[in-house]
Amino acid sequence: MGKSITLLANAVTGAVYNATNEDKQIVQQILSYHVYGYEKTTSYIMGSWDGTSSFFRWSNSTFPAGFLYYLAANLKRRGYEINIVKKPLPPPLGKEHPVVGKYKEDPRYDYQYTTVDRLLKYGQIIAQCATGSGKTHIAELAFARINRPTLFITTRSILMYQMKERFEEDFGIPVSVIGDGEFGLEGNRSKLGMFTVAMVQTLYSRLSGADAHDRGEKRILKEKIKRETEELLKKFEFIILEEAHESSSNSYFDICNHCKNAFYRLALTATPFMKENEESNMRLMAVSGAIGIKVTEKLLIDRGILARPYFKFIELQRRPKYLTRRTPWQAAYRLGIVENEERNRLIVQEAVRAVKHGLSVMCLANQINHGKILKKLMKENGLKVDFIYGADDAKERSVALNRLKNREIDVLIGSTILDVGVDVPAVGMVILAGAGKTQVAIRQRIGRGLRAKKTGANVCFIVDFNDPFNIYLSNHANLRRRIIEKTDGFNEGIVSSFPYDNI
């Protein structure tokens, strides 16, 4: 018979009960990670440290409660019998199968209710839902079912206000705001509604308190604000992390640890655990639990929720002047991407071809200067074009998106402002003009074009490039292609490609 071990947990903290030192060593190992940059430290190089740290606190045998089921599963695989003693979840107060706002039940979206069911079972889960799965509606269904004071956390003001407007419209309730200069209901610090949207930056700043340089009234005020915020966070019983892959930072971690009565935690993201930093990846699980459901791109495509993508990778033939195999990254990006005449000509050529076949086009760049160059070239080739970027306000973005939707323009060029939190219309082609290698951004950008089409074939063409004349640009192009090849639902639609490692 295997060893027995008891795991205790509340909303924030878990503990190993009556564990031997051998048991604690195993727990410590399971919750260990390599410290970012460890291989460059003197202690690692000299052999006095193995480069790891752990989320397990040896002195009091505790760990973040989000690891509870992950730890239990790993201990079971090592032969332990597990006894979990967890404070009961508060009973949900909403209807068992809620219908929210104007949204009718659709069997294709059954995973949304499954997500809520698993949240009620485990209390803390990551919902790994591909772009286009309806993460906002999942949040609405969860809130309607649990029906307890809820905090929605994000790092982007545009997402915060979009969620506020959506919930006020669908639930007919006032939504409190913490962030962007607001605190409470219409600035009333003493009044919060049932649903609160908040900026991570604001909450973290208020929790920071006084530092060593603060004196007198300034110190007293900061400490008062800190205590006030700590008490406020205790009032929430359900927290929602939107774009939760960003929650790996210390700020998210600290905020969630102050939500001592938030037994329900839902992290929504298409791309969990994709940081290069192991500690950052584990922090997400620490505050929101393990992955409770996966909704893949393939499932959404097969059900017709997303358009079926077809990928075209274009091989460049001419080496830009002054670009060498070892040109440093910033100069290589300018020469090989932004100012690359052949590449920009091919981008315009693909846009012209798409428009001639009746398709609207979204062209995604990373730098403002690149967007301006492409806009000029497209106009010279007879295309009607708008370009939106970070300096544009919400109204200007909305106008440009509506112009594309109503076919008043042929092409919308956008910077990273279109990656998250923007309700884009269905388009026939997405051109990934900006290159890059970040998996999160690549999936988000592809997802911008996969909104289901109401008329015609439910497909979207995605255009990308091989940039073969510089080692950095070429490696990034290969990484982008590998993401497509390894993603079910994407890899079935590669219509042309380029050979690996061709520099």
C-alpha positions in Angstrom: 0.0 0.0 0.0 1.4 3.4 -1.0 2.0 6.4 1.3 -0.9 8.6 2.2 -0.7 12.4 2.2 -3.3 15.0 3.1 -3.6 18.3 1.1 -5.4 21.2 2.7 -6.6 24.3 0.8 -8.7 27.5 1.1 -9.1 30.2 -1.6 -5.5 31.3 -1.5 -3.2 28.9 0.3 -2.7 25.1 0.2 -0.8 23.0 2.7 0.7 19.6 3.1 -0.5 18.1 6.4 1.7 15.8 8.6 4.3 15.3 5.8 7.7 13.8 6.4 10.8 15.5 5.1 10.9 13.0 2.3 7.3 13.9 1.3 8.1 17.6 1.4 11.2 17.1 -0.8 8.9 15.5 -3.4 6.3 18.3 -3.1 9.1 20.8 -3.4 10.4 19.1 -6.6 7.0 19.0 -8.2 6.5 22.7 -7.6 10.0 23.7 -8.7 11.0 25.8 -11.7 14.2 27.0 -13.2 14.8 30.6 -12.3 15.0 32.8 -15.4 18.6 33.4 -16.4 20.0 30.9 -13.9 22.6 29.6 -16.3 24.4 33.0 -16.2 24.7 33.2 -12.4 27.9 32.7 -10.6 26.4 30.2 -8.1 25.2 28.0 -10.9 28.4 28.2 -12.9 30.4 27.4 -9.7 28.1 24.4 -9.0 26.7 25.6 -5.7 23.1 26.0 -7.0 21.1 23.9 -9.4 19.3 27.0 -10.8 15.9 26.1 -9.4 13.4 27.5 -6.9 10.0 26.3 -5.8 6.5 27.6 -5.0 6.5 25.2 -2.0 7.4 27.0 1.3 9.3 24.4 3.4 9.0 26.3 6.7 5.2 26.0 7.0 4.5 23.4 4.3 2.4 25.7 2.2 1.9 26.4 -1.5 -0.5 28.5 -3.7 -3.9 26.9 -3.7 -4.1 27.0 -7.5 -1.6 24.0 -7.5 -3.9 21.8 -5.4 -5.2 19.4 -8.1 -1.9 19.6 -10.1 0.0 18.6 -7.0 -2.5 15.9 -6.2 -2.2 14.4 -9.7 1.6 14.4 -9.6 1.7 12.8 -6.2 -0.8 10.1 -7.3 1.6 9.2 -10.2 4.3 8.8 -7.6 2.3 6.2 -5.7 0.7 8.4 -3.0 -2.9 8.1 -1.8 -4.3 11.6 -1.7 -6.8 13.0 0.8 -8.0 16.5 -0.1 -9.5 18.6 2.6 -10.8 21.8 1.0 -13.1 24.5 2.4 -16.4 24.0 0.6 -17.2 26.3 -2.3 -19.9 28.8 -1.7 -23.1 27.5 -3.4 -23.9 29.2 -6.7 -26.9 31.6 -6.4 -27.9 31.9 -10.1 -30.0 29.8 -12.4 -28.6 26.3 -13.2 -28.6 26.8 -17.0 -28.6 30.6 -17.5 -29.3 32.3 -20.8 -27.7 35.7 -21.0 -28.8 38.8 -23.0 -29.7 38.3 -26.6 -27.7 35.1 -27.0 -29.7 32.1 -27.9 -28.6 28.6 -27.0 -26.6 27.0 -29.8 -25.4 23.3 -29.5 -22.2 24.3 -31.3 -21.2 26.3 -28.2 -22.0 23.6 -25.6 -18.4 23.9 -24.3 -19.3 27.2 -22.8 -21.7 25.5 -20.3 -19.2 22.7 -19.8 -16.6 25.4 -18.8 -19.0 26.7 -16.1 -19.8 23.2 -14.9 -16.1 22.5 -14.4 -15.6 25.8 -12.7 -18.3 24.9 -10.2 -16.7 21.5 -9.6 -13.1 22.6 -9.0 -13.5 26.3 -8.1 -10.3 27.4 -9.9 -9.6 26.6 -13.5 -7.9 27.9 -16.6 -10.2 27.8 -19.7 -7.9 27.4 -22.6 -10.2 28.6 -25.3 -9.0 29.5 -28.8 -9.6 32.9 -30.2 -13.2 33.1 -31.4 -14.6 30.7 -28.9 -16.6 33.4 -27.1 -14.6 33.9 -23.9 -16.6 37.0 -22.9 -19.8 35.0 -23.1 -18.2 32.2 -21.0 -17.5 34.9 -18.4 -21.1 36.1 -18.6 -22.5 32.6 -18.1 -20.2 31.9 -15.2 -21.2 35.2 -13.5 -24.9 34.5 -14.1 -24.6 31.0 -12.6 -22.4 31.9 -9.5 -24.2 35.3 -9.0 -21.8 36.5 -6.3 -19.6 39.7 -6.1 -17.2 39.4 -9.1 -14.0 41.1 -10.1 -12.9 41.2 -13.7 -9.2 41.9 -14.1 -7.3 43.1 -17.2 -4.2 45.0 -18.2 -5.9 46.9 -21.0 -8.4 49.8 -20.6 -10.1 49.0 -23.9 -10.9 45.5 -22.6 -12.1 46.9 -19.2 -14.6 49.3 -20.8 -15.8 46.8 -23.3 -16.6 44.3 -20.5 -18.3 47.1 -18.6 -20.5 48.0 -21.6 -21.3 44.3 -22.4 -22.4 43.4 -18.8 -24.4 46.6 -18.4 -26.2 45.9 -21.6 -26.8 42.1 -21.1 -27.5 42.1 -17.4 -29.0 45.6 -16.9 -26.9 46.3 -13.9 -24.4 49.1 -13.0 -20.8 48.0 -13.4 -18.1 49.4 -11.1 -14.8 50.6 -12.5 -11.4 50.5 -10.8 -8.8 52.0 -13.1 -8.2 54.8 -15.6 -8.9 57.4 -12.9 -12.1 55.8 -11.7 -12.8 54.0 -8.4 -16.2 52.4 -7.6 -19.6 53.4 -9.1 -19.3 56.7 -10.8 -16.2 57.5 -8.7 -17.9 56.7 -5.4 -15.2 54.9 -3.4 -17.6 53.5 -0.9 -19.9 51.9 -3.4 -19.3 48.8 -5.6 -21.7 46.9 -7.7 -22.2 43.2 -8.1 -19.7 43.2 -11.0 -16.5 45.2 -11.0 -14.0 45.7 -13.8 -10.5 46.7 -12.9 -7.1 47.5 -14.2 -4.2 45.4 -12.9 -2.0 48.5 -12.8 -4.4 50.5 -10.7 -4.9 47.7 -8.1 -1.2 46.8 -7.9 -0.3 50.5 -7.4 -2.8 50.9 -4.6 -1.5 47.7 -2.9 2.1 48.8 -3.0 1.8 51.1 0.0 4.6 53.4 1.2 8.2 52.9 0.3 11.4 53.8 2.2 11.4 57.4 0.8 7.9 58.3 1.9 7.5 60.4 5.0 4.7 62.0 7.0 1.3 62.5 5.4 2.4 60.9 2.2 3.3 57.7 4.0 0.1 57.7 6.0 -2.0 58.2 2.9 -0.4 55.4 0.9 -0.8 53.0 3.8 -4.4 54.0 4.2 -5.0 53.3 0.4 -3.3 50.0 0.8 -5.5 48.9 3.7 -8.6 50.2 1.9 -7.7 48.1 -1.2 -6.9 45.0 0.8 -10.4 45.2 2.5 -12.0 45.8 -0.9 -10.4 42.7 -2.5 -11.8 40.6 0.4 -15.3 41.3 -0.8 -15.0 39.5 -4.1 -16.0 35.9 -4.2 -15.4 35.3 -8.0 -12.5 36.7 -10.0 -12.1 36.5 -13.8 -8.7 36.9 -15.5 -9.1 38.0 -19.1 -6.2 37.3 -21.5 -4.9 35.4 -18.5 -1.5 34.4 -20.1 -0.6 37.9 -19.0 -1.3 37.0 -15.3 2.1 35.5 -14.9 3.5 38.8 -13.5 4.0 39.6 -9.8 1.2 42.2 -10.0 -1.5 39.7 -10.9 -0.1 37.2 -8.4 -0.2 39.7 -5.5 -3.7 41.0 -6.4 -5.2 37.5 -6.5 -3.5 36.6 -3.2 -5.4 39.4 -1.6 -8.8 38.0 -2.9 -9.0 35.8 0.2 -12.7 35.0 -0.3 -12.6 34.4 -4.1 -13.0 30.6 -4.1 -14.1 30.8 -7.7 -11.4 31.8 -10.2 -11.7 31.6 -13.9 -8.7 32.3 -16.2 -9.6 32.9 -19.8 -6.8 32.5 -22.4 -6.1 30.9 -25.8 -2.4 30.6 -24.9 -1.5 29.6 -21.3 2.0 28.6 -20.4 3.7 30.2 -23.4 6.2 32.4 -21.6 9.9 31.6 -21.9 10.1 32.0 -18.1 9.1 28.8 -16.2 8.2 30.8 -13.1 5.9 33.1 -15.0 4.1 30.1 -16.5 3.6 28.5 -13.1 2.3 31.8 -11.6 -0.7 31.5 -13.8 -1.6 28.1 -12.4 -0.8 29.4 -8.9 -3.5 31.9 -8.9 -6.2 30.2 -11.1 -5.7 26.5 -11.0 -4.9 24.0 -13.7 -6.4 23.8 -17.2 -10.0 22.7 -16.8 -11.0 22.7 -20.4 -9.4 23.0 -23.8 -11.4 24.4 -26.8 -9.2 24.0 -29.8 -9.1 25.8 -33.1 -9.9 22.6 -34.9 -13.1 22.1 -32.9 -14.3 25.6 -33.7 -13.4 25.3 -37.4 -15.1 21.9 -37.7 -18.2 23.3 -36.1 -18.3 26.3 -38.4 -17.8 28.8 -35.5 -14.5 29.9 -37.2 -13.8 30.2 -40.9 -11.5 27.5 -42.3 -8.1 29.1 -42.8 -5.8 28.5 -45.9 -2.2 29.5 -45.5 0.1 30.8 -48.2 3.8 31.3 -47.4 5.6 33.4 -50.0 9.3 32.9 -50.6 11.3 36.1 -51.1 13.9 36.1 -53.9 15.9 39.3 -53.6 18.3 40.2 -50.8 17.7 43.8 -49.7 20.7 46.1 -50.0 22.9 46.2 -46.9 21.1 43.3 -45.3 23.4 40.4 -44.4 23.0 37.1 -42.7 24.3 38.5 -39.4 22.8 42.0 -39.4 21.6 42.8 -35.9 17.9 42.3 -35.2 16.7 46.0 -35.2 18.5 46.9 -38.4 17.5 43.6 -40.0 13.9 44.3 -39.2 14.1 47.7 -40.8 15.9 46.5 -43.9 14.3 43.1 -44.3 10.7 43.9 -43.3 9.7 47.6 -43.1 11.7 48.9 -46.0 11.9 45.7 -48.1 10.6 46.8 -51.5 10.1 43.3 -52.8 8.2 42.2 -49.7 6.0 45.3 -49.6 5.3 44.9 -53.3 4.2 41.3 -52.8 2.0 42.4 -49.9 0.2 44.9 -52.1 0.0 42.3 -54.9 -1.8 39.9 -52.6 -4.2 42.6 -51.4 -5.0 43.6 -55.0 -5.6 40.0 -56.0 -7.9 39.4 -53.0 -10.0 42.6 -53.7 -10.4 41.6 -57.4 -12.0 38.3 -56.1 -14.4 40.2 -53.8 -12.5 39.7 -50.6 -11.9 42.3 -47.9 -8.4 42.4 -46.4 -6.9 43.1 -43.0 -3.1 43.8 -43.2 -1.3 43.6 -39.8 2.0 45.4 -39.3 4.1 45.9 -36.2 5.5 49.4 -36.7 3.7 52.6 -37.6 6.2 53.5 -40.3 5.6 50.1 -42.0 1.9 50.7 -42.0 2.3 54.2 -43.6 4.5 52.7 -46.3 2.0 50.0 -47.1 -0.9 52.5 -47.1 0.9 54.7 -49.6 1.7 51.7 -51.9 -1.8 50.3 -51.8 -3.4 53.7 -52.6 -1.0 54.0 -55.5 -2.4 50.6 -56.7 -6.0 51.8 -56.6 -7.0 50.3 -53.3 -9.2 52.1 -50.8 -7.3 51.9 -47.5 -7.4 53.0 -43.8 -4.6 52.6 -41.3 -5.3 52.5 -37.5 -2.7 52.4 -34.8 -2.1 53.1 -31.1 -2.6 56.8 -31.3 -6.1 56.5 -32.6 -8.9 56.7 -30.1 -11.7 54.2 -29.7 -14.1 56.1 -31.9 -11.6 56.3 -34.8 -11.0 52.6 -34.5 -14.7 51.8 -34.5 -15.2 54.0 -37.6 -12.4 52.3 -39.5 -13.7 48.8 -38.6 -17.2 49.7 -39.7 -15.9 51.1 -43.0 -14.2 47.7 -43.6 -17.3 45.8 -42.5 -19.5 47.9 -44.9 -17.0 47.6 -47.7 -16.4 51.3 -47.9 -12.7 50.4 -47.9 -10.9 47.4 -49.4 -8.1 47.1 -46.9 -7.6 47.9 -43.2 -4.0 48.2 -42.1 -3.6 47.8 -38.4 -0.8 47.8 -35.9 -0.8 45.7 -32.7 -3.9 47.6 -31.6 -5.9 45.0 -33.5 -4.4 42.0 -31.7 -6.7 42.1 -28.6 -10.0 43.5 -27.5 -11.3 44.7 -30.9 -14.4 43.3 -32.4 -13.2 42.9 -36.0 -15.6 42.2 -38.9 -15.3 39.0 -41.0 -12.6 39.4 -43.7 -11.5 37.2 -46.6 -7.8 37.7 -46.2 -5.3 38.5 -43.4 -1.8 39.5 -44.4 0.8 39.0 -41.7 3.0 41.8 -42.8 4.8 42.4 -39.5 6.7 39.1 -39.1 7.8 38.4 -35.5 7.9 35.2 -33.5 5.7 35.5 -30.5 3.2 32.6 -30.5 0.6 34.5 -28.5 0.6 37.4 -31.0 0.6 35.1 -34.1 -2.4 33.1 -32.9 -4.3 36.3 -32.0 -3.5 37.8 -35.4 -4.6 34.7 -37.3 -7.7 34.6 -35.2 -8.6 38.2 -36.3 -9.5 36.7 -39.7 -11.3 33.6 -38.7 -14.7 35.2 -37.8 -17.4 33.1 -39.5 -18.7 34.4 -42.8 -22.4 35.1 -43.0 -22.4 34.7 -46.8 -20.3 32.7 -49.3 -17.7 30.2 -48.4 -16.7 30.1 -44.7 -13.0 30.4 -45.4 -10.2 32.9 -44.9 -6.8 33.2 -46.6 -3.8 33.9 -44.5 -0.6 35.2 -46.2 2.8 35.1 -44.6 6.4 35.3 -45.8 9.7 33.6 -45.6 12.4 36.2 -44.9 15.5 34.1 -45.8 18.4 36.6 -46.0 19.0 37.2 -42.3 19.4 34.6 -39.5 17.0 36.3 -37.1 14.3 37.0 -39.7 14.6 33.5 -41.1 14.4 31.8 -37.7 11.3 33.8 -36.9 9.7 32.8 -40.2 10.4 29.2 -39.5 8.9 29.5 -36.0 5.7 31.0 -37.4 5.4 28.2 -39.9 5.9 25.6 -37.2 3.1 27.1 -35.2 0.8 26.6 -38.1 2.1 23.1 -38.8 1.6 22.0 -35.2 -1.9 23.4 -34.8 -4.8 21.0 -35.7 -7.2 22.9 -37.8 -4.5 25.1 -39.2 -2.1 22.5 -40.6 -4.8 21.1 -42.9 -5.0 24.3 -44.9 -1.4 25.0 -45.9 -1.6 25.5 -49.7 2.0 26.6 -50.3 5.2 26.8 -48.2 8.9 27.2 -48.2 11.8 24.8 -47.2 13.2 24.9 -43.7 16.5 26.7 -42.8 17.1 28.0 -46.2 19.7 30.7 -45.5 
